[in-house]
Amino acid sequence: MAHPSVNILIVDDIAHNITALEALLSRPGIQVLVANSGTAALDLLLKHDAALAILDVNMPGMNGFELASLMRGSPRTSHVPIIFLTATTEDASRTFRGYEAGAVDFLHKPVDPRILQSKVDVFVQLEQHKRQLADQLLATRQLLESNEMLMAVLGHDLRTPLGTVLASAEYLARNAADEQAGTVANRIRNSALRMSRMVHQLLNLARLQGGRLPLAPRPTDLAALCRSVVEEFATQEGVERIALDARGDCSGDWDTDLLWQAISNLISNALHHGTPDGGIAVDIDGSDAARITLKITNGGAIPPAVMPHLFEAFGTTTDRRRPGDRPREGLGLGLHIVRTIVHMHGGKVHGTSDGEHSTVFSIELPRTAMHGVSR
């Protein structure tokens, strides 16, 4: 984005001093604003933004210290860096007064042109960097607005036809004329369900990262919450392989809805990626007074090369899997969402695999959610 020139304000009541400073500082990209009094300087500052003000201390009427004090008292100009110039002999108390008035530097005439120019260059660069950051912030806001629009499309325009596809597939599966028609209907239904999960994960990730899902902790029994999640999977194939065990005090203050989603993602992950004939153990340990531990174990191993990337958003494991492994279904957001939710509660989550037979995902939660602590 193109920007106007950076403005440098020079205030001095002596004309040849102004001329010398203009000649020293003028160059492409810099606009020198000139005032011969404090009053004229304030008028200019009302009309223009300045990256730096170079003020002569000894001016009739309003001197440099008084002008600096007025600048610091105005929200519009309080941030403008000030360099004082003075022709008087060096005096520690006078120099201190200059810094007390808000100066970033205090120079005595005659000023070495190279020193003054290098100091001015620093503030010009700072202004340019500030403008670049402002541009990046604007671009980020526009991107977020675009993402909001995309999420609205995903949430409404895609879910509606997906629901129709799913309902139609269910109807065809129940009324299939032969085995082949039933197989095709089930394939359509499964694909629609998988796509629905993708849309759901994208929406949840957008809400989590956008800060639109703040924690709402309330007293919760983790064992009861896990049972309700398991019951939600009652119609899915393999749910009979899930065994739930709880011991100790399973209560705490957590965001029930978000935690439900995290547990659901882990159980869904175990059902879809674990060995089809292996059991799934959901173990809740509430014996610790400060925290509670949830472990979900399923048959099947994760290749060592995949382990460091388990919780990455949109991660892919295609080229890291061993021959014969099933490709990942979906967008790879489930475990990333789990980690985000657990970290919001001030907890920890990690996955382990023995490389041969089983995989374990463990969640450690403090009894009271710590409201957005990240680890």
Secondary structure, 3 states (H helix, E strand, C coil): CCCCCEEEEEECCCHHHHHHHHHHHCECCEEEEEECCHHHHHHHHHHCCCCEEEEECCCCCCCHHHHHHHHHCCCCCCCCCEEEEECCCCCHHHHHHHHHCCCCEEEECCCCHHHHHHHHHHHHHHHHHHHHHHHHHHHHHHHHHHHHHHHHHHHHHHHHHHHHHHHHHHHHHHCCCCHHHHHHHHHHHHHHHHHHHHHHHHHHHHHHHCCCCCCCCEEEEHHHHHHHHHHHCCCCCCHHHEEEEEEECCEEEECHHHHHHHHHHHHHHHHHHCCCCCCEEEEEEECCCCEEEEEEEEECCCCCCCHHHCCCCCCCCHHHCCCCCCCCCCCCCHHHHHHHHHHHECCEEEEEECCCCEEEEEEEEECECCCCECC
